[in-house]
Amino acid sequence: MESVFKITLYRIFCNREREWFIIFKVYNMFVKVIGGGLAGSEAALQLAKYGFKVILYEMRPFKMTPAHKTSYFAELVCSNSFKSKSLFNAQGLLKEELKILGSFVLQVAYETQIPGGKALVVDREKFAKKITNLIETNPNIEIRREEVVEINPDEFTIISTGPLTSDKLSDNLKKLLGEEYLFFYDAISPIVDGDTIDMKKAYWKDRYGWDNESYLNLPMNKAQYEKFWEALVNAETVDIRDYEKKVFEACMPIEVMAKRGKDTLIFGPLKPEGLENPLTGEKPYAVVQLRPENKDKTAFSLVGFQTALKYSEQERVFRLIPGLENARFLRYGQIHRNTYINAPKVLTSTLNLKKYPFVFIAGQLSGTEGYLEAVAGGLIAALQIIALVKKGKTLPLPKESMIGALLWYISNYPYKNFQPVKAMFGLFENIPKHLKGQAKRKFIVNRAIENLKKWKKFYEDFIKS
């Protein structure tokens, strides 16, 4: 009965949009944004741009997560890459759509980028510091460094606590939603000190020839690879409880991948195609790629080396890679809980809860996977709250856009065993069957951009009318 009353009250306010807006202004209501990651940072900055007062909650540094190291907003805990910049790639299209919608986070990513070939790679620390400064100096954003453990469904709230949502808040959300959470374990790659890499055994080259200063390559011959593989598949991992051993395919620990077969890695993250040694012209049997973590190239992450190995085992096994014999680890690979909701059961395509329309879920907690997917969620949740407050209803995005297709997928997935999804061309429907390859991608991209621009114009006219 309580939830019926709340939704009835919501509909009354929607029919009296002017009075609702006046009430919002008179009582100086705040929009609460819980979680200062990529989604929460984008949401807070978007709301503030439109003149909304925001309370941004972030529990760090008083309560840290297993993966975070700093108190910065928008800290990148995994890779420092935002993936492809190519427009005819799903990630490139997502970037273009975020540009159209005026993403703050994406703009800062471009401002702090370092060489990364066809990928948008950022200086991790400069990126987070710049986002933090934007938030701390914004007069419309109040920062509260505290853990939120309970949600009030009658308040405008964006929950963007990400895959490491605290246990207390997770328990409260379970009660609020009436649905059990789903868990899988997420893994991150180790980072090594650049001064401890044997550069005599390495060479710079980008697999696709975009920027040969973007990746440092450590080649292996067959004997070296087989020794490494044997050690990897027999190495000790951290203990994980049985019911939490659900691994997400897009972020699979390298040792799990290796156990699928001796050649799996050389067709995956260690594939040698396009990475012939520029000095000899020879094609290695396998290649480990390292990506710079900063502009000065003092630290490197091992590309594709997400891992659940024990720290001592990481040193033993990864030092078998030629060039890393004396490597000093600045950060070990880790595996940690990744929490997300059963979005098709509880979430709309505008990211508010079906039972509680004032409460929005954004970022990886909503069931999307990836940095820019999280940014998109925070941005759209903010825009939908603005529309809801000003005009009494939300505005779904066109399914022909990448962001719209992504949000439609997570809120309407028709099967059991829902898992997080990232931006990909496979989300699109109604594509002429005769189109293949590049022609198909061009059709998808052009249609997406056109539809999103139309939606943006309609949205802006809608909230101003």
C-alpha positions in Angstrom: 0.0 0.0 0.0 2.9 2.3 0.8 4.4 2.1 -2.7 1.0 2.6 -4.4 0.6 5.8 -2.4 4.0 7.1 -3.4 3.4 6.5 -7.1 0.0 8.1 -6.9 1.6 11.2 -5.3 4.2 11.2 -8.0 1.6 11.3 -10.7 -0.3 14.1 -9.1 2.9 16.2 -9.0 3.5 15.4 -12.6 0.1 16.9 -13.6 1.0 20.0 -11.6 4.4 20.6 -13.1 4.7 24.3 -12.3 3.7 23.9 -8.6 6.1 20.9 -8.3 9.0 23.0 -9.7 8.1 25.8 -7.3 8.1 23.4 -4.3 11.5 22.1 -5.5 13.0 25.6 -5.5 11.3 27.0 -2.3 12.5 24.1 -0.1 15.9 24.2 -1.7 15.8 20.4 -2.2 19.0 18.7 -3.2 19.6 15.8 -5.6 21.6 13.2 -3.8 24.4 11.5 -5.8 25.8 8.5 -3.9 29.3 7.5 -5.1 32.0 9.6 -6.6 33.3 7.3 -9.4 32.9 8.0 -13.1 29.1 7.9 -13.1 28.6 9.9 -10.0 31.1 12.5 -11.0 29.5 13.0 -14.4 26.0 13.1 -12.8 27.0 15.7 -10.2 28.6 18.0 -12.8 25.7 17.7 -15.2 23.1 18.5 -12.5 25.2 21.4 -11.3 25.5 22.8 -14.9 21.7 23.0 -15.0 21.6 24.9 -11.7 20.6 22.0 -9.5 22.0 21.7 -6.0 23.8 18.4 -5.4 25.0 16.5 -2.4 27.7 14.2 -3.5 28.5 11.4 -1.1 31.8 9.5 -1.2 32.9 7.3 1.6 36.6 7.4 0.6 39.1 8.0 2.3 37.4 7.2 5.6 36.3 3.8 4.3 38.3 2.4 1.4 37.4 -0.3 -1.1 39.6 -3.3 -1.9 40.6 -1.7 -5.2 40.8 2.1 -4.7 44.0 3.7 -3.6 43.1 7.4 -3.3 40.3 9.7 -2.3 40.1 11.3 -5.7 36.8 11.4 -7.6 36.7 9.3 -10.7 39.7 7.2 -9.7 40.5 4.6 -12.4 41.0 1.3 -10.6 41.6 -0.9 -13.6 43.1 0.1 -16.9 43.9 3.7 -17.8 42.5 3.2 -21.3 39.1 4.4 -22.5 39.4 2.2 -25.5 39.1 3.0 -29.2 38.8 6.5 -30.7 37.8 5.1 -34.1 34.3 6.3 -34.9 33.4 3.0 -36.6 34.1 1.1 -33.4 31.4 0.7 -30.7 33.6 2.5 -28.2 34.4 5.3 -30.7 30.7 5.7 -31.3 30.0 5.9 -27.6 32.6 8.7 -27.3 31.0 10.6 -30.1 27.6 10.4 -28.4 29.1 11.5 -25.1 30.6 14.5 -27.0 27.2 15.4 -28.4 25.7 15.3 -24.9 28.5 17.4 -23.4 30.2 14.9 -21.1 32.5 16.5 -18.6 34.4 13.3 -17.9 35.1 12.6 -21.5 36.4 16.1 -22.0 38.8 15.7 -19.1 40.0 12.4 -20.5 41.0 14.1 -23.8 42.7 16.9 -21.8 44.8 14.4 -19.9 45.4 11.8 -22.6 48.9 10.3 -23.3 50.0 8.4 -26.4 47.9 5.3 -26.8 47.7 4.6 -30.5 44.0 4.2 -31.6 42.9 4.1 -27.9 42.1 7.1 -25.6 44.7 6.5 -22.8 44.9 8.9 -19.9 47.4 9.9 -17.3 45.6 8.2 -14.4 46.5 10.6 -11.7 46.1 13.8 -13.7 42.7 12.7 -14.9 41.4 12.0 -11.4 42.9 15.2 -10.0 41.3 17.3 -12.7 37.8 15.7 -12.1 38.2 16.2 -8.4 39.1 19.9 -8.9 36.0 20.5 -11.1 33.8 19.0 -8.4 35.5 20.7 -5.4 35.3 24.1 -7.0 31.7 23.9 -8.2 29.4 26.0 -6.0 26.4 23.8 -6.7 28.0 20.7 -5.3 28.3 19.9 -1.6 30.7 17.1 -0.9 30.1 14.7 2.1 32.8 12.2 2.8 30.7 9.6 4.5 29.2 6.2 3.9 25.5 6.1 2.9 23.8 3.0 4.3 20.1 3.7 3.7 18.2 5.1 0.7 15.1 7.2 1.1 12.9 6.4 -2.0 11.0 9.7 -1.7 14.1 11.8 -2.4 15.7 12.4 -5.8 18.7 10.1 -5.7 21.3 8.7 -8.1 23.0 5.6 -6.7 26.3 5.3 -8.5 28.4 3.3 -6.0 29.7 1.0 -8.6 30.9 -2.6 -8.5 32.3 -2.2 -5.0 29.1 -1.0 -3.3 29.5 -1.4 0.5 27.9 -4.3 2.3 25.6 -2.1 4.4 24.3 -0.2 1.3 23.9 -3.4 -0.6 21.8 -4.9 2.2 19.6 -1.9 2.2 19.2 -2.0 -1.6 18.2 -5.7 -1.4 15.4 -4.7 1.0 14.4 -1.8 -1.1 14.2 -3.7 -4.4 13.0 -7.1 -3.2 15.5 -8.7 -5.5 18.7 -10.5 -4.7 21.9 -9.1 -6.1 24.1 -10.9 -8.5 27.8 -11.2 -7.9 30.8 -12.0 -10.0 34.5 -11.3 -9.4 36.4 -8.7 -11.3 40.1 -8.7 -11.9 42.7 -5.9 -12.5 46.2 -6.1 -14.0 49.5 -5.5 -12.2 51.6 -2.4 -12.8 55.4 -2.5 -12.9 58.1 0.1 -12.4 59.4 1.2 -15.8 63.0 1.5 -14.5 63.1 -2.2 -13.7 62.2 -3.4 -17.2 65.1 -4.8 -19.3 64.7 -2.5 -22.3 67.2 -4.5 -24.3 64.6 -7.3 -24.6 61.8 -4.9 -25.5 60.7 -2.8 -28.4 58.0 -0.2 -29.0 55.2 -1.0 -31.5 51.5 -0.7 -31.9 49.8 -3.7 -33.4 47.7 -1.6 -35.7 50.4 1.0 -36.6 48.6 4.0 -35.0 51.3 5.1 -32.6 54.4 3.0 -32.2 55.2 4.8 -28.9 52.0 3.5 -27.3 52.9 -0.1 -26.4 56.1 -1.7 -25.1 56.4 -5.3 -26.4 58.1 -8.2 -24.7 58.5 -11.1 -27.2 58.7 -14.8 -26.3 59.9 -17.8 -28.2 58.0 -21.1 -28.0 60.1 -22.5 -25.2 59.8 -19.3 -23.1 56.0 -19.2 -23.7 55.5 -22.8 -22.7 57.5 -22.4 -19.5 55.4 -19.3 -18.6 52.1 -21.0 -19.4 53.0 -24.1 -17.3 53.9 -21.9 -14.3 50.7 -19.8 -14.8 48.2 -22.6 -14.9 49.8 -24.2 -11.8 50.2 -21.0 -9.8 48.2 -20.5 -6.5 45.3 -18.1 -6.5 43.5 -16.3 -3.7 40.7 -18.1 -2.1 37.2 -17.3 -3.4 34.0 -18.6 -1.9 32.2 -21.1 -4.2 29.1 -19.0 -4.7 31.2 -16.0 -5.8 33.2 -17.8 -8.5 31.1 -16.3 -11.3 33.6 -14.7 -13.7 32.6 -12.0 -16.2 33.9 -13.0 -19.7 35.1 -9.4 -20.6 37.4 -9.2 -17.6 38.6 -12.8 -17.2 41.7 -13.5 -15.1 44.6 -14.5 -17.3 45.1 -17.8 -15.4 41.5 -18.8 -16.0 41.9 -18.1 -19.7 45.2 -20.0 -19.8 43.5 -23.1 -18.4 41.2 -23.3 -21.4 44.2 -24.5 -23.5 47.9 -24.0 -24.1 47.3 -21.9 -27.2 44.4 -19.8 -25.8 46.7 -16.9 -24.8 48.5 -16.6 -28.1 45.1 -16.1 -29.8 44.1 -13.7 -27.0 46.2 -11.0 -25.1 49.6 -12.5 -26.2 48.8 -12.9 -29.9 51.9 -11.9 -32.0 50.0 -10.7 -35.2 51.2 -7.2 -36.2 54.0 -7.2 -33.6 57.0 -8.2 -35.6 60.3 -7.1 -34.1 61.2 -3.9 -36.0 64.9 -4.6 -35.7 64.9 -8.2 -37.0 61.6 -8.4 -38.9 60.9 -11.6 -37.1 57.4 -12.6 -35.7 57.6 -13.8 -32.1 55.7 -16.9 -30.9 53.9 -14.7 -28.3 54.1 -11.1 -27.2 53.3 -9.5 -23.8 52.3 -5.9 -24.3 52.8 -3.2 -21.6 50.9 0.1 -21.7 52.4 3.3 -20.1 50.5 4.6 -17.1 51.7 8.1 -17.4 53.3 10.6 -19.8 56.8 10.1 -18.4 56.5 6.3 -18.9 57.7 5.5 -15.4 55.0 2.8 -14.8 53.5 0.2 -17.1 50.5 -2.1 -16.8 50.5 -5.6 -18.3 47.8 -5.5 -20.9 45.2 -8.3 -20.5 46.8 -9.6 -17.3 43.9 -9.3 -14.9 44.6 -11.9 -12.3 43.6 -13.6 -9.1 47.1 -15.0 -8.4 48.6 -14.5 -4.9 51.0 -11.6 -4.8 54.0 -13.9 -4.3 52.9 -16.0 -7.3 52.6 -12.9 -9.5 56.2 -12.0 -8.8 57.3 -15.6 -9.5 55.3 -16.2 -12.7 55.3 -12.8 -14.3 59.1 -12.5 -13.9 59.4 -15.4 -16.3 58.4 -13.0 -19.0 61.6 -11.9 -20.9 62.3 -8.3 -19.8 60.5 -8.6 -16.4 63.1 -10.8 -14.6 63.8 -8.0 -12.1 60.5 -6.2 -12.3 59.3 -4.2 -9.3 55.6 -4.3 -8.9 54.0 -0.9 -8.1 50.5 -2.5 -7.9 49.7 -6.2 -7.9 46.8 -7.6 -9.8 43.7 -8.1 -7.7 40.3 -9.8 -7.8 37.4 -8.3 -6.1 33.6 -8.4 -5.8 31.6 -6.7 -8.6 28.1 -6.0 -7.6 25.2 -5.2 -10.0 21.5 -5.3 -9.9 19.1 -7.5 -11.8 18.3 -4.5 -14.0 15.6 -6.1 -16.3 13.5 -6.8 -13.2 13.8 -3.5 -11.4 15.1 -0.7 -13.8 13.5 1.4 -16.5 15.3 2.4 -19.7 15.7 5.9 -18.2 17.6 4.4 -15.2 15.0 5.0 -12.5 13.6 2.2 -10.5 10.2 0.8 -11.5 8.9 0.8 -7.9 10.6 4.1 -6.9 10.7 6.6 -9.8 12.7 9.2 -7.8 15.6 6.7 -7.4 18.1 6.2 -10.3 20.8 3.7 -10.7 23.9 4.6 -12.8 27.2 3.1 -13.7 28.3 -0.5 -13.3 25.8 -1.1 -10.5 23.1 -0.8 -13.2 24.5 -3.7 -15.2 26.7 -1.9 -17.7 30.4 -2.7 -18.0 33.1 -0.2 -18.9 34.4 3.2 -18.1 32.5 5.2 -20.7 29.4 3.1 -20.2 29.4 4.3 -16.6 29.9 7.9 -17.7 26.9 7.6 -20.0 24.8 6.2 -17.2 25.6 9.1 -14.9 25.0 11.6 -17.6 21.6 10.2 -18.6 20.5 9.7 -15.0 21.2 13.4 -14.4 19.3 14.5 -17.5 16.3 12.4 -16.7 16.1 13.8 -13.2 16.1 17.3 -14.7 13.3 16.4 -17.0 11.3 14.7 -14.2 11.6 17.7 -11.9 10.9 20.3 -14.6 8.3 18.6 -16.7 7.1 15.6 -14.7 8.4 12.8 -16.9 11.5 11.2 -18.3 12.5 11.0 -21.9 13.8 7.6 -23.1 16.7 7.7 -25.6 16.3 6.3 -29.1 17.2 2.7 -29.3 19.1 3.5 -32.6 21.7 5.4 -30.5 24.5 3.5 -28.7 23.5 4.8 -25.3 19.9 4.2 -26.0 20.5 0.7 -27.2 22.7 0.0 -24.1 20.0 1.2 -21.6 17.2 -0.6 -23.5 19.2 -3.8 -23.3 19.9 -3.7 -19.6 16.2 -2.8 -18.8 14.6 -5.3 -21.2 16.9 -8.3 -21.3 14.4 -11.1 -21.8 16.3 -14.1 -20.6 17.5 -15.5 -17.3 21.1 -15.1 -16.0 21.5 -11.4 -16.9 25.1 -10.3 -17.0 26.7 -6.9 -17.4 27.0 -5.6 -20.9 29.3 -3.2 -22.6 28.8 -1.0 -25.7 28.8 -3.1 -28.9 27.3 -3.0 -32.3 25.4 -6.3 -31.6 22.9 -4.3 -29.4 21.4 -2.6 -32.5 18.3 -3.9 -34.3 16.5 -3.2 -37.6 19.7 -3.1 -39.8 19.1 -3.8 -43.5 20.2 -7.4 -44.0 22.1 -6.6 -47.2 24.6 -4.4 -45.4 27.9 -6.1 -44.3 31.2 -5.1 -42.9 32.2 -1.4 -43.2 28.9 -0.5 -44.9 27.0 -1.9 -42.0 29.1 0.0 -39.4 28.6 3.2 -41.3 24.9 2.8 -41.4 24.8 2.1 -37.6 27.1 5.0 -36.8 25.3 7.6 -39.0 21.9 6.5 -37.8 23.0 6.6 -34.2 24.5 10.1 -34.4 21.5 11.5 -36.3 19.0 10.1 -33.8 20.9 11.2 -30.8 21.2 14.8 -32.1 17.4 14.8 -32.7 16.8 13.6 -29.2 19.1 16.2 -27.7 17.3 19.0 -29.6 14.0 17.6 -28.4 15.2 17.3 -24.8 16.5 20.9 -24.7 13.3 22.3 -26.2 11.2 20.1 -23.8 12.8 21.3 -20.5 12.7 24.9 -21.7 9.0 24.9 -22.7 
